[in-house]
Amino acid sequence: MRKFTPSLAAAAVGTAALFVGTVAPAQAAPAWNKTVKCEQRDADNRKIPTRQGNAELGWMHFSGKHNIKKCSVVNKALKNHPVGKDGSSFTYEGQVISSSGRVKVVVIVQYSRKTTDSRYDAGAGQKIGVITAYCEGTNKNKCPPWVND
C-alpha cells in the first residue's frame, strides 16, 4: 500500500493561501465633493472650477476657515494672470475694495487632474481647481465680513 504524500504544488498553494490576507490595503483617497460650485476663466483663458471639496480643499475649506462666502470674491482674483506658478499650481491675486476697506485676496489653484500629493483626483479630463482662497494680511488670513457684501 502506498502512503499518500501531498505534492509540492499542493503544499505551495496551501502556503500561498496563508499570505493572501497579510498584504496591507492601499490607502483610500479622502472623500470630497467634486461638484463645481462656480467657475471662472483666467486672463490666459484657463477654465478654473471651484469645487465643493471638503475641509481640506475647495469651497467647504475656505468658506469656513477664511470666511469667503461668494464666488465673486474668488472669481475677481481668477480673472487675472497668475502671479506665481509652481508646476501645475498657480497663485492668483485680486483686490476687494469697498467703503469698509481694502483687502488682497489670494487664490491657490491646482490646474491638473490630481493634487500634487495624488490624494485627490478630479477625474479624466477634469482639473482640481481652487484649493484655497484667503485674505492676505488679516488675522489667520480670515476675510473681514464686508468682503461678502
VMD Tcl script that builds the backbone (N, CA, C; Angstrom):
set m [mol new atoms 447]
animate dup $m
set s [atomselect $m all]
$s set {name element resname resid chain x y z} {
  {N N MET 1 A 0.808 -1.152 0.000}
  {CA C MET 1 A 0.000 0.000 0.000}
  {C C MET 1 A 0.868 1.236 0.000}
  {N N ARG 2 A 0.482 2.198 -0.830}
  {CA C ARG 2 A 1.253 3.441 -0.919}
  {C C ARG 2 A 0.761 4.445 0.098}
  {N N LYS 3 A 1.685 5.140 0.653}
  {CA C LYS 3 A 1.342 6.220 1.566}
  {C C LYS 3 A 1.020 7.461 0.748}
  {N N PHE 4 A 0.038 8.192 1.181}
  {CA C PHE 4 A -0.291 9.443 0.483}
  {C C PHE 4 A 0.669 10.538 0.934}
  {N N THR 5 A 1.349 11.170 -0.045}
  {CA C THR 5 A 2.244 12.281 0.236}
  {C C THR 5 A 1.754 13.491 -0.555}
  {N N PRO 6 A 1.449 14.579 0.113}
  {CA C PRO 6 A 0.981 15.752 -0.630}
  {C C PRO 6 A 2.057 16.222 -1.597}
  {N N SER 7 A 1.609 16.613 -2.754}
  {CA C SER 7 A 2.562 17.084 -3.762}
  {C C SER 7 A 3.125 18.440 -3.363}
  {N N LEU 8 A 4.230 18.771 -3.933}
  {CA C LEU 8 A 4.872 20.063 -3.691}
  {C C LEU 8 A 3.960 21.206 -4.124}
  {N N ALA 9 A 3.243 21.020 -5.243}
  {CA C ALA 9 A 2.341 22.058 -5.748}
  {C C ALA 9 A 1.221 22.326 -4.750}
  {N N ALA 10 A 0.654 21.262 -4.194}
  {CA C ALA 10 A -0.424 21.431 -3.223}
  {C C ALA 10 A 0.082 22.147 -1.983}
  {N N ALA 11 A 1.282 21.829 -1.555}
  {CA C ALA 11 A 1.869 22.498 -0.390}
  {C C ALA 11 A 2.085 23.983 -0.677}
  {N N ALA 12 A 2.510 24.293 -1.883}
  {CA C ALA 12 A 2.750 25.690 -2.258}
  {C C ALA 12 A 1.449 26.474 -2.269}
  {N N VAL 13 A 0.384 25.858 -2.798}
  {CA C VAL 13 A -0.916 26.525 -2.822}
  {C C VAL 13 A -1.391 26.778 -1.404}
  {N N GLY 14 A -1.245 25.804 -0.529}
  {CA C GLY 14 A -1.658 25.973 0.861}
  {C C GLY 14 A -0.879 27.073 1.554}
  {N N THR 15 A 0.417 27.145 1.296}
  {CA C THR 15 A 1.258 28.183 1.885}
  {C C THR 15 A 0.874 29.552 1.353}
  {N N ALA 16 A 0.624 29.645 0.046}
  {CA C ALA 16 A 0.240 30.926 -0.558}
  {C C ALA 16 A -1.069 31.417 0.029}
  {N N ALA 17 A -1.969 30.506 0.320}
  {CA C ALA 17 A -3.262 30.893 0.881}
  {C C ALA 17 A -3.095 31.549 2.246}
  {N N LEU 18 A -2.053 31.178 2.974}
  {CA C LEU 18 A -1.809 31.781 4.275}
  {C C LEU 18 A -1.426 33.257 4.166}
  {N N PHE 19 A -0.827 33.648 3.057}
  {CA C PHE 19 A -0.330 35.013 2.895}
  {C C PHE 19 A -1.302 35.953 2.192}
  {N N VAL 20 A -2.406 35.478 1.705}
  {CA C VAL 20 A -3.338 36.302 0.948}
  {C C VAL 20 A -3.828 37.494 1.752}
  {N N GLY 21 A -4.176 37.303 2.985}
  {CA C GLY 21 A -4.740 38.385 3.784}
  {C C GLY 21 A -3.724 39.242 4.496}
  {N N THR 22 A -2.423 39.029 4.328}
  {CA C THR 22 A -1.433 39.765 5.098}
  {C C THR 22 A -0.950 41.043 4.412}
  {N N VAL 23 A -1.332 41.284 3.172}
  {CA C VAL 23 A -0.905 42.493 2.472}
  {C C VAL 23 A -1.771 43.652 2.944}
  {N N ALA 24 A -1.132 44.754 3.303}
  {CA C ALA 24 A -1.870 45.923 3.778}
  {C C ALA 24 A -2.675 46.521 2.627}
  {N N PRO 25 A -3.914 46.941 2.892}
  {CA C PRO 25 A -4.724 47.536 1.834}
  {C C PRO 25 A -4.174 48.907 1.446}
  {N N ALA 26 A -4.419 49.298 0.204}
  {CA C ALA 26 A -3.978 50.614 -0.268}
  {C C ALA 26 A -4.740 51.693 0.491}
  {N N GLN 27 A -4.089 52.816 0.714}
  {CA C GLN 27 A -4.709 53.943 1.403}
  {C C GLN 27 A -5.844 54.498 0.550}
  {N N ALA 28 A -7.015 54.592 1.095}
  {CA C ALA 28 A -8.164 55.130 0.367}
  {C C ALA 28 A -8.032 56.640 0.264}
  {N N ALA 29 A -8.467 57.176 -0.859}
  {CA C ALA 29 A -8.448 58.625 -1.058}
  {C C ALA 29 A -9.486 59.266 -0.132}
  {N N PRO 30 A -9.216 60.476 0.373}
  {CA C PRO 30 A -10.196 61.145 1.223}
  {C C PRO 30 A -11.473 61.428 0.441}
  {N N ALA 31 A -12.590 61.404 1.131}
  {CA C ALA 31 A -13.864 61.739 0.497}
  {C C ALA 31 A -13.905 63.239 0.236}
  {N N TRP 32 A -14.384 63.607 -0.948}
  {CA C TRP 32 A -14.555 65.028 -1.269}
  {C C TRP 32 A -15.622 65.158 -2.331}
  {N N ASN 33 A -16.250 66.309 -2.356}
  {CA C ASN 33 A -17.343 66.566 -3.284}
  {C C ASN 33 A -16.778 67.283 -4.512}
  {N N LYS 34 A -16.811 66.616 -5.659}
  {CA C LYS 34 A -16.252 67.160 -6.898}
  {C C LYS 34 A -17.194 68.122 -7.611}
  {N N THR 35 A -18.400 68.321 -7.082}
  {CA C THR 35 A -19.375 69.209 -7.711}
  {C C THR 35 A -18.807 70.619 -7.836}
  {N N VAL 36 A -18.971 71.204 -9.020}
  {CA C VAL 36 A -18.471 72.558 -9.263}
  {C C VAL 36 A -19.458 73.574 -8.680}
  {N N LYS 37 A -18.962 74.409 -7.787}
  {CA C LYS 37 A -19.765 75.471 -7.154}
  {C C LYS 37 A -19.781 76.708 -8.045}
  {N N CYS 38 A -18.618 77.075 -8.581}
  {CA C CYS 38 A -18.510 78.200 -9.511}
  {C C CYS 38 A -17.310 77.957 -10.419}
  {N N GLU 39 A -17.232 78.747 -11.462}
  {CA C GLU 39 A -16.191 78.552 -12.470}
  {C C GLU 39 A -15.832 79.904 -13.076}
  {N N GLN 40 A -14.555 80.083 -13.402}
  {CA C GLN 40 A -14.091 81.350 -13.965}
  {C C GLN 40 A -12.955 81.089 -14.935}
  {N N ARG 41 A -12.896 81.851 -16.007}
  {CA C ARG 41 A -11.748 81.799 -16.929}
  {C C ARG 41 A -10.755 82.868 -16.497}
  {N N ASP 42 A -9.479 82.489 -16.458}
  {CA C ASP 42 A -8.458 83.469 -16.093}
  {C C ASP 42 A -8.068 84.278 -17.329}
  {N N ALA 43 A -7.136 85.203 -17.161}
  {CA C ALA 43 A -6.705 86.077 -18.256}
  {C C ALA 43 A -5.991 85.299 -19.364}
  {N N ASP 44 A -5.554 84.062 -19.081}
  {CA C ASP 44 A -4.918 83.203 -20.085}
  {C C ASP 44 A -5.906 82.178 -20.641}
  {N N ASN 45 A -7.190 82.382 -20.372}
  {CA C ASN 45 A -8.294 81.566 -20.874}
  {C C ASN 45 A -8.350 80.149 -20.287}
  {N N ARG 46 A -7.751 79.926 -19.116}
  {CA C ARG 46 A -7.888 78.644 -18.431}
  {C C ARG 46 A -9.242 78.626 -17.720}
  {N N LYS 47 A -9.993 77.553 -17.878}
  {CA C LYS 47 A -11.272 77.406 -17.182}
  {C C LYS 47 A -10.979 76.760 -15.819}
  {N N ILE 48 A -11.244 77.518 -14.757}
  {CA C ILE 48 A -10.873 77.084 -13.413}
  {C C ILE 48 A -12.128 76.868 -12.571}
  {N N PRO 49 A -12.346 75.612 -12.161}
  {CA C PRO 49 A -13.501 75.339 -11.304}
  {C C PRO 49 A -13.191 75.586 -9.830}
  {N N THR 50 A -14.215 75.960 -9.104}
  {CA C THR 50 A -14.163 75.952 -7.651}
  {C C THR 50 A -15.129 74.856 -7.235}
  {N N ARG 51 A -14.592 73.766 -6.725}
  {CA C ARG 51 A -15.404 72.604 -6.355}
  {C C ARG 51 A -15.847 72.689 -4.901}
  {N N GLN 52 A -16.923 71.991 -4.575}
  {CA C GLN 52 A -17.398 71.966 -3.192}
  {C C GLN 52 A -16.291 71.501 -2.253}
  {N N GLY 53 A -15.590 70.423 -2.618}
  {CA C GLY 53 A -14.434 69.962 -1.855}
  {C C GLY 53 A -14.768 69.316 -0.529}
  {N N ASN 54 A -13.954 69.634 0.482}
  {CA C ASN 54 A -14.134 69.119 1.845}
  {C C ASN 54 A -13.408 70.067 2.806}
  {N N ALA 55 A -13.122 69.633 4.003}
  {CA C ALA 55 A -12.467 70.506 4.986}
  {C C ALA 55 A -11.031 70.850 4.609}
  {N N GLU 56 A -10.419 70.103 3.678}
  {CA C GLU 56 A -9.025 70.334 3.299}
  {C C GLU 56 A -8.851 71.203 2.056}
  {N N LEU 57 A -9.807 71.167 1.144}
  {CA C LEU 57 A -9.658 71.942 -0.082}
  {C C LEU 57 A -11.013 72.298 -0.667}
  {N N GLY 58 A -11.021 73.343 -1.477}
  {CA C GLY 58 A -12.244 73.762 -2.143}
  {C C GLY 58 A -13.124 74.658 -1.278}
  {N N TRP 59 A -14.350 74.841 -1.771}
  {CA C TRP 59 A -15.307 75.767 -1.161}
  {C C TRP 59 A -15.540 75.473 0.320}
  {N N MET 60 A -15.750 74.210 0.671}
  {CA C MET 60 A -16.029 73.880 2.075}
  {C C MET 60 A -14.852 74.225 2.984}
  {N N HIS 61 A -13.638 74.210 2.438}
  {CA C HIS 61 A -12.458 74.585 3.218}
  {C C HIS 61 A -12.427 76.092 3.446}
  {N N PHE 62 A -12.356 76.850 2.363}
  {CA C PHE 62 A -12.102 78.285 2.547}
  {C C PHE 62 A -13.331 79.097 2.937}
  {N N SER 63 A -14.539 78.618 2.658}
  {CA C SER 63 A -15.717 79.406 3.041}
  {C C SER 63 A -15.872 79.431 4.562}
  {N N GLY 64 A -15.432 78.392 5.216}
  {CA C GLY 64 A -15.472 78.383 6.677}
  {C C GLY 64 A -14.231 79.004 7.276}
  {N N LYS 65 A -13.091 78.422 6.974}
  {CA C LYS 65 A -11.830 78.842 7.585}
  {C C LYS 65 A -11.434 80.279 7.230}
  {N N HIS 66 A -11.707 80.700 5.990}
  {CA C HIS 66 A -11.248 82.020 5.541}
  {C C HIS 66 A -12.382 83.002 5.265}
  {N N ASN 67 A -13.621 82.610 5.578}
  {CA C ASN 67 A -14.793 83.490 5.523}
  {C C ASN 67 A -15.067 84.085 4.138}
  {N N ILE 68 A -14.870 83.314 3.097}
  {CA C ILE 68 A -15.262 83.760 1.753}
  {C C ILE 68 A -16.551 83.024 1.420}
  {N N LYS 69 A -17.628 83.778 1.253}
  {CA C LYS 69 A -18.958 83.192 1.088}
  {C C LYS 69 A -19.558 83.447 -0.289}
  {N N LYS 70 A -18.838 84.145 -1.169}
  {CA C LYS 70 A -19.372 84.453 -2.503}
  {C C LYS 70 A -18.355 84.090 -3.583}
  {N N CYS 71 A -18.862 83.494 -4.658}
  {CA C CYS 71 A -17.998 83.157 -5.797}
  {C C CYS 71 A -17.327 84.399 -6.366}
  {N N SER 72 A -18.005 85.526 -6.320}
  {CA C SER 72 A -17.461 86.747 -6.913}
  {C C SER 72 A -16.134 87.157 -6.282}
  {N N VAL 73 A -15.930 86.839 -5.005}
  {CA C VAL 73 A -14.669 87.177 -4.331}
  {C C VAL 73 A -13.526 86.364 -4.927}
  {N N VAL 74 A -13.752 85.069 -5.121}
  {CA C VAL 74 A -12.737 84.196 -5.710}
  {C C VAL 74 A -12.544 84.547 -7.186}
  {N N ASN 75 A -13.638 84.727 -7.895}
  {CA C ASN 75 A -13.574 84.989 -9.339}
  {C C ASN 75 A -12.861 86.291 -9.679}
  {N N LYS 76 A -12.935 87.269 -8.783}
  {CA C LYS 76 A -12.245 88.545 -9.014}
  {C C LYS 76 A -10.738 88.314 -9.163}
  {N N ALA 77 A -10.177 87.472 -8.321}
  {CA C ALA 77 A -8.746 87.152 -8.409}
  {C C ALA 77 A -8.455 86.271 -9.626}
  {N N LEU 78 A -9.343 85.317 -9.904}
  {CA C LEU 78 A -9.107 84.377 -11.006}
  {C C LEU 78 A -9.177 85.025 -12.381}
  {N N LYS 79 A -9.782 86.187 -12.496}
  {CA C LYS 79 A -9.862 86.878 -13.793}
  {C C LYS 79 A -8.497 87.388 -14.253}
  {N N ASN 80 A -7.526 87.416 -13.370}
  {CA C ASN 80 A -6.195 87.956 -13.663}
  {C C ASN 80 A -5.254 86.879 -14.192}
  {N N HIS 81 A -4.050 87.312 -14.567}
  {CA C HIS 81 A -2.962 86.377 -14.872}
  {C C HIS 81 A -2.420 85.864 -13.538}
  {N N PRO 82 A -1.935 84.636 -13.488}
  {CA C PRO 82 A -1.347 84.164 -12.232}
  {C C PRO 82 A -0.105 84.981 -11.868}
  {N N VAL 83 A 0.092 85.201 -10.581}
  {CA C VAL 83 A 1.280 85.918 -10.113}
  {C C VAL 83 A 2.385 84.959 -9.719}
  {N N GLY 84 A 2.051 83.677 -9.638}
  {CA C GLY 84 A 3.034 82.658 -9.300}
  {C C GLY 84 A 2.654 81.329 -9.922}
  {N N LYS 85 A 3.689 80.529 -10.226}
  {CA C LYS 85 A 3.456 79.214 -10.820}
  {C C LYS 85 A 4.512 78.252 -10.290}
  {N N ASP 86 A 4.056 77.074 -9.888}
  {CA C ASP 86 A 4.954 76.019 -9.438}
  {C C ASP 86 A 4.407 74.718 -10.023}
  {N N GLY 87 A 4.946 74.312 -11.152}
  {CA C GLY 87 A 4.410 73.152 -11.853}
  {C C GLY 87 A 3.008 73.456 -12.339}
  {N N SER 88 A 2.040 72.688 -11.866}
  {CA C SER 88 A 0.651 72.926 -12.267}
  {C C SER 88 A -0.143 73.643 -11.169}
  {N N SER 89 A 0.567 74.234 -10.230}
  {CA C SER 89 A -0.059 75.024 -9.171}
  {C C SER 89 A 0.123 76.505 -9.500}
  {N N PHE 90 A -0.997 77.255 -9.468}
  {CA C PHE 90 A -0.976 78.674 -9.798}
  {C C PHE 90 A -1.473 79.488 -8.616}
  {N N THR 91 A -0.908 80.693 -8.469}
  {CA C THR 91 A -1.358 81.623 -7.443}
  {C C THR 91 A -1.900 82.868 -8.134}
  {N N TYR 92 A -3.101 83.265 -7.735}
  {CA C TYR 92 A -3.758 84.453 -8.278}
  {C C TYR 92 A -3.989 85.441 -7.145}
  {N N GLU 93 A -4.022 86.715 -7.496}
  {CA C GLU 93 A -4.318 87.756 -6.515}
  {C C GLU 93 A -5.341 88.722 -7.078}
  {N N GLY 94 A -6.148 89.259 -6.197}
  {CA C GLY 94 A -7.129 90.276 -6.559}
  {C C GLY 94 A -7.383 91.167 -5.358}
  {N N GLN 95 A -8.051 92.261 -5.591}
  {CA C GLN 95 A -8.380 93.212 -4.529}
  {C C GLN 95 A -9.891 93.300 -4.359}
  {N N VAL 96 A -10.329 93.342 -3.130}
  {CA C VAL 96 A -11.721 93.665 -2.830}
  {C C VAL 96 A -11.679 95.017 -2.148}
  {N N ILE 97 A -12.369 95.965 -2.767}
  {CA C ILE 97 A -12.376 97.344 -2.261}
  {C C ILE 97 A -13.820 97.755 -2.007}
  {N N SER 98 A -14.056 98.300 -0.834}
  {CA C SER 98 A -15.388 98.823 -0.512}
  {C C SER 98 A -15.211 100.020 0.409}
  {N N SER 99 A -16.304 100.621 0.788}
  {CA C SER 99 A -16.243 101.754 1.722}
  {C C SER 99 A -15.734 101.290 3.091}
  {N N SER 100 A -15.797 99.989 3.350}
  {CA C SER 100 A -15.319 99.440 4.626}
  {C C SER 100 A -13.823 99.192 4.643}
  {N N GLY 101 A -13.195 99.147 3.470}
  {CA C GLY 101 A -11.763 98.904 3.429}
  {C C GLY 101 A -11.300 98.261 2.137}
  {N N ARG 102 A -10.067 97.811 2.169}
  {CA C ARG 102 A -9.430 97.183 1.013}
  {C C ARG 102 A -8.645 95.980 1.518}
  {N N VAL 103 A -8.739 94.863 0.776}
  {CA C VAL 103 A -8.018 93.661 1.185}
  {C C VAL 103 A -7.581 92.882 -0.056}
  {N N LYS 104 A -6.411 92.252 0.060}
  {CA C LYS 104 A -5.908 91.419 -1.033}
  {C C LYS 104 A -6.406 89.992 -0.841}
  {N N VAL 105 A -6.997 89.431 -1.906}
  {CA C VAL 105 A -7.467 88.050 -1.899}
  {C C VAL 105 A -6.478 87.215 -2.699}
  {N N VAL 106 A -6.015 86.125 -2.106}
  {CA C VAL 106 A -5.086 85.201 -2.751}
  {C C VAL 106 A -5.834 83.890 -2.995}
  {N N VAL 107 A -5.695 83.372 -4.223}
  {CA C VAL 107 A -6.357 82.119 -4.594}
  {C C VAL 107 A -5.290 81.155 -5.118}
  {N N ILE 108 A -5.272 79.944 -4.554}
  {CA C ILE 108 A -4.337 78.899 -4.975}
  {C C ILE 108 A -5.118 77.859 -5.784}
  {N N VAL 109 A -4.594 77.555 -6.981}
  {CA C VAL 109 A -5.276 76.650 -7.913}
  {C C VAL 109 A -4.360 75.487 -8.268}
  {N N GLN 110 A -4.921 74.295 -8.296}
  {CA C GLN 110 A -4.216 73.119 -8.817}
  {C C GLN 110 A -4.810 72.844 -10.193}
  {N N TYR 111 A -4.070 73.209 -11.247}
  {CA C TYR 111 A -4.579 73.085 -12.610}
  {C C TYR 111 A -4.108 71.766 -13.224}
  {N N SER 112 A -4.548 70.677 -12.605}
  {CA C SER 112 A -4.237 69.335 -13.086}
  {C C SER 112 A -5.309 68.387 -12.569}
  {N N ARG 113 A -5.289 67.172 -13.069}
  {CA C ARG 113 A -6.288 66.178 -12.672}
  {C C ARG 113 A -6.160 65.801 -11.209}
  {N N LYS 114 A -4.926 65.722 -10.706}
  {CA C LYS 114 A -4.675 65.303 -9.326}
  {C C LYS 114 A -3.945 66.389 -8.553}
  {N N THR 115 A -4.087 66.350 -7.236}
  {CA C THR 115 A -3.311 67.246 -6.391}
  {C C THR 115 A -1.855 66.788 -6.417}
  {N N THR 116 A -0.944 67.637 -5.996}
  {CA C THR 116 A 0.486 67.307 -6.055}
  {C C THR 116 A 0.825 66.079 -5.214}
  {N N ASP 117 A 0.072 65.822 -4.149}
  {CA C ASP 117 A 0.317 64.630 -3.332}
  {C C ASP 117 A -0.475 63.417 -3.824}
  {N N SER 118 A -1.212 63.560 -4.911}
  {CA C SER 118 A -2.026 62.497 -5.542}
  {C C SER 118 A -3.153 61.972 -4.656}
  {N N ARG 119 A -3.490 62.662 -3.583}
  {CA C ARG 119 A -4.567 62.205 -2.708}
  {C C ARG 119 A -5.944 62.469 -3.312}
  {N N TYR 120 A -6.052 63.513 -4.129}
  {CA C TYR 120 A -7.333 63.883 -4.725}
  {C C TYR 120 A -7.233 63.781 -6.237}
  {N N ASP 121 A -8.304 63.294 -6.862}
  {CA C ASP 121 A -8.359 63.101 -8.303}
  {C C ASP 121 A -9.696 63.644 -8.794}
  {N N ALA 122 A -9.641 64.590 -9.732}
  {CA C ALA 122 A -10.867 65.194 -10.253}
  {C C ALA 122 A -11.527 64.342 -11.330}
  {N N GLY 123 A -10.804 63.365 -11.865}
  {CA C GLY 123 A -11.350 62.513 -12.911}
  {C C GLY 123 A -10.762 62.866 -14.266}
  {N N ALA 124 A -10.891 61.938 -15.189}
  {CA C ALA 124 A -10.321 62.104 -16.534}
  {C C ALA 124 A -10.835 63.382 -17.198}
  {N N GLY 125 A -9.913 64.166 -17.709}
  {CA C GLY 125 A -10.258 65.393 -18.422}
  {C C GLY 125 A -10.671 66.553 -17.540}
  {N N GLN 126 A -10.579 66.396 -16.222}
  {CA C GLN 126 A -11.005 67.438 -15.285}
  {C C GLN 126 A -9.804 68.039 -14.561}
  {N N LYS 127 A -9.999 69.200 -13.975}
  {CA C LYS 127 A -8.984 69.869 -13.169}
  {C C LYS 127 A -9.478 69.960 -11.723}
  {N N ILE 128 A -8.563 69.843 -10.779}
  {CA C ILE 128 A -8.913 70.006 -9.363}
  {C C ILE 128 A -9.506 71.389 -9.155}
  {N N GLY 129 A -8.800 72.436 -9.598}
  {CA C GLY 129 A -9.297 73.800 -9.464}
  {C C GLY 129 A -8.813 74.463 -8.193}
  {N N VAL 130 A -9.681 75.283 -7.609}
  {CA C VAL 130 A -9.306 76.089 -6.446}
  {C C VAL 130 A -9.091 75.189 -5.225}
  {N N ILE 131 A -7.896 75.290 -4.674}
  {CA C ILE 131 A -7.550 74.575 -3.444}
  {C C ILE 131 A -7.982 75.410 -2.240}
  {N N THR 132 A -7.589 76.682 -2.254}
  {CA C THR 132 A -7.952 77.582 -1.161}
  {C C THR 132 A -7.983 79.020 -1.660}
  {N N ALA 133 A -8.606 79.867 -0.869}
  {CA C ALA 133 A -8.646 81.307 -1.107}
  {C C ALA 133 A -8.671 81.966 0.272}
  {N N TYR 134 A -7.984 83.102 0.382}
  {CA C TYR 134 A -7.918 83.761 1.691}
  {C C TYR 134 A -7.572 85.229 1.518}
  {N N CYS 135 A -7.745 85.985 2.573}
  {CA C CYS 135 A -7.397 87.406 2.582}
  {C C CYS 135 A -6.031 87.558 3.244}
  {N N GLU 136 A -5.083 88.044 2.476}
  {CA C GLU 136 A -3.708 88.180 2.960}
  {C C GLU 136 A -3.586 89.347 3.930}
  {N N GLY 137 A -2.796 89.123 4.974}
  {CA C GLY 137 A -2.512 90.190 5.930}
  {C C GLY 137 A -3.576 90.382 6.988}
  {N N THR 138 A -4.523 89.475 7.072}
  {CA C THR 138 A -5.551 89.568 8.105}
  {C C THR 138 A -5.268 88.509 9.167}
  {N N ASN 139 A -5.947 88.585 10.287}
  {CA C ASN 139 A -5.771 87.610 11.353}
  {C C ASN 139 A -6.144 86.215 10.843}
  {N N LYS 140 A -5.173 85.304 10.834}
  {CA C LYS 140 A -5.345 83.924 10.357}
  {C C LYS 140 A -5.833 83.869 8.909}
  {N N ASN 141 A -5.532 84.913 8.129}
  {CA C ASN 141 A -5.945 85.007 6.723}
  {C C ASN 141 A -7.460 84.905 6.550}
  {N N LYS 142 A -8.194 85.267 7.576}
  {CA C LYS 142 A -9.644 85.231 7.530}
  {C C LYS 142 A -10.151 86.582 7.009}
  {N N CYS 143 A -10.993 86.527 5.988}
  {CA C CYS 143 A -11.517 87.752 5.379}
  {C C CYS 143 A -12.509 88.446 6.296}
  {N N PRO 144 A -12.496 89.772 6.269}
  {CA C PRO 144 A -13.491 90.508 7.054}
  {C C PRO 144 A -14.893 90.274 6.451}
  {N N PRO 145 A -15.916 90.370 7.258}
  {CA C PRO 145 A -17.268 90.091 6.777}
  {C C PRO 145 A -17.683 90.934 5.571}
  {N N TRP 146 A -17.223 92.169 5.468}
  {CA C TRP 146 A -17.663 93.035 4.391}
  {C C TRP 146 A -17.228 92.576 2.990}
  {N N VAL 147 A -16.261 91.655 2.875}
  {CA C VAL 147 A -15.882 91.178 1.525}
  {C C VAL 147 A -17.033 90.433 0.857}
  {N N ASN 148 A -17.962 89.928 1.657}
  {CA C ASN 148 A -19.088 89.158 1.117}
  {C C ASN 148 A -20.337 90.005 0.842}
  {N N ASP 149 A -20.223 91.318 1.014}
  {CA C ASP 149 A -21.376 92.214 0.748}
  {C C ASP 149 A -21.642 92.339 -0.735}
}
mol reanalyze $m
mol bondsrecalc $m
mol representation Tube
mol addrep $m
